[in-house]
């Protein structure tokens, strides 16, 4: 194998491991839940278990506030703003109706308080106030929302405001059930977001009037074991909508259902989707944290060979009660520069059922690999030549 003595080390690649297990293939089946569209997926692997009209763009009402929260909290993550910043309500923000916290023009609240108002109370006035704070105006903020949607691959999404309310010209935010699920999947990884959307009750203006007390529209937070987010929505045009996520025994689901006639039908549909997922599928641990799944060889490194390990448990989602043949493929980087630090990601391990990916996990090295100094490299080459001769 050719390698550059002084700049790069070429690593082994293409290791394939085969694992046969008595477990089942996922099938996308129909489930009668009502509404206009629904989508059930595993957020870790991206596997889709159920869908109906998953790519149809539909009004989603306040579910669109998930993108509002993503844009805001990603700005916090980047250090551009702080949750302790004071936000001043404009007359336009204070004029918003529907769900609100009764902001007064000129009133100041921290960004943290307003994010609670959006996530828990679905407050339209708070959403506009935050949008103006971030981008100078709500239209500018909406542009950020649409740009982020494109970056996240949301193909059937268009935002016209930060709230989900119909505009004066009757245009509305629209998303497909698939896009809502993909947004929810991304949102779960945004710092602090799940803390907000999992909150069931929050008191605004706690140091003064204590008004209002907000109650999360996602009643499943208290009524369904494992639910810890995300967002509900309602307008006359959109009907009753929800994006919910729940976790049981290391197995997480995202359920989206849109366009229901009432709150009871919406909750029943979300329950049916989650029940189906938890009843039919389970999380399987293929490898535990620290398990060795291969090795890297580095002709110019010390040590020359280092174990490749799992930095975390490798879990995949499989159907219960049926036989499944899983193929696990280890792919290692081919152009890693020395030194390689302990814990550095050097590749991935991916599990497949037939051609469907059912899970993926990063791989790291178990110890540091340093670059050989020139005398050490010459000695190693000499030893290799001597072994080849004798």
QUIUR-V930037 format. One record per run of one state. SS is the DSSP state (2 for helix, 1 for strand, 0 for the rest). FROM is the first residue (numbers start at 0). TO is the last residue. If there is no record, write none. Layout:
((SS | FROM | TO) (SS | FROM | TO))
This chain:
((0 | 0 | 7) (1 | 8 | 9) (0 | 10 | 13) (1 | 14 | 21) (0 | 22 | 22) (1 | 23 | 23) (0 | 24 | 35) (1 | 36 | 40) (0 | 41 | 46) (1 | 47 | 51) (0 | 52 | 56) (1 | 57 | 58) (0 | 59 | 59) (2 | 60 | 76) (0 | 77 | 84) (1 | 85 | 87) (0 | 88 | 89) (2 | 90 | 93) (0 | 94 | 106) (1 | 107 | 109) (2 | 110 | 118) (0 | 119 | 122) (2 | 123 | 134) (0 | 135 | 136) (2 | 137 | 150) (0 | 151 | 156) (1 | 157 | 157) (0 | 158 | 172) (1 | 173 | 174) (0 | 175 | 175) (2 | 176 | 186) (0 | 187 | 191) (2 | 192 | 196) (0 | 197 | 199) (1 | 200 | 202) (0 | 203 | 211) (1 | 212 | 214) (0 | 215 | 218) (2 | 219 | 222) (0 | 223 | 225) (1 | 226 | 234) (0 | 235 | 237) (1 | 238 | 247) (0 | 248 | 249) (1 | 250 | 259) (0 | 260 | 261) (2 | 262 | 279) (1 | 280 | 286) (0 | 287 | 290) (1 | 291 | 296) (0 | 297 | 299) (1 | 300 | 301) (0 | 302 | 303) (1 | 304 | 309) (0 | 310 | 312) (1 | 313 | 318) (0 | 319 | 322) (1 | 323 | 331) (0 | 332 | 333) (1 | 334 | 335) (0 | 336 | 338) (1 | 339 | 339) (0 | 340 | 343) (1 | 344 | 352) (0 | 353 | 354) (1 | 355 | 364) (0 | 365 | 367) (1 | 368 | 370) (0 | 371 | 372) (2 | 373 | 388) (0 | 389 | 389))
